[in-house]
Amino acid sequence: MTLYTGFTYFTKEKVVDLGDIHITADKEHSVNWQPYVGIGVMVIGGALFVISRKNVRTA
């Protein structure tokens, strides 16, 4: 998430519908996030990893 700050996907959108004639177009959608979101996910994942290792040692 830190290196790739988003992705793009396409959906089909009906433009014209005249009986048997159908015309569609690809519509582009983008999902973007800030690089600090990836850093936050790494910090939370690291904290969960450390906490889980502490719990295994005490059991």
C-alpha positions in Angstrom: 0.0 0.0 0.0 2.9 2.3 0.5 4.4 1.8 -3.0 1.2 1.4 -4.9 -1.1 4.2 -3.9 -4.2 3.0 -5.7 -5.6 1.0 -8.5 -8.0 1.4 -11.4 -10.9 -0.9 -12.5 -13.4 -0.7 -15.4 -17.1 -1.3 -15.5 -19.4 -1.6 -18.6 -22.0 1.1 -18.8 -25.0 1.0 -21.2 -25.0 4.0 -23.4 -27.6 3.2 -26.0 -30.4 0.6 -25.8 -32.6 0.6 -28.9 -34.4 -2.7 -29.0 -31.9 -5.2 -30.4 -29.1 -2.6 -30.6 -27.1 -2.2 -27.4 -24.0 0.1 -27.2 -21.8 -0.1 -24.1 -18.8 1.9 -23.0 -16.1 1.1 -20.5 -16.2 3.4 -17.5 -12.9 3.9 -15.5 -13.0 4.0 -11.7 -10.0 4.9 -9.6 -9.4 4.0 -5.9 -6.6 6.0 -4.3 -5.1 6.3 -0.9 -2.3 8.3 0.8 1.1 6.6 1.3 0.8 7.1 5.1 -2.1 4.6 5.1 0.3 1.9 4.0 2.7 2.9 6.7 -0.1 2.8 9.3 -1.1 -0.7 8.1 2.5 -1.9 8.5 2.8 -0.4 12.0 -0.5 -2.1 13.1 0.5 -5.4 11.5 3.9 -5.3 13.3 2.2 -4.5 16.6 -0.2 -7.4 16.2 2.8 -9.7 15.3 4.7 -8.7 18.5 1.6 -9.1 20.7 0.8 -12.5 19.3 4.4 -13.7 19.8 4.2 -12.5 23.5 1.0 -14.4 24.0 2.4 -17.7 22.6 5.4 -17.6 25.0 3.2 -17.2 28.1 0.8 -20.0 27.2 
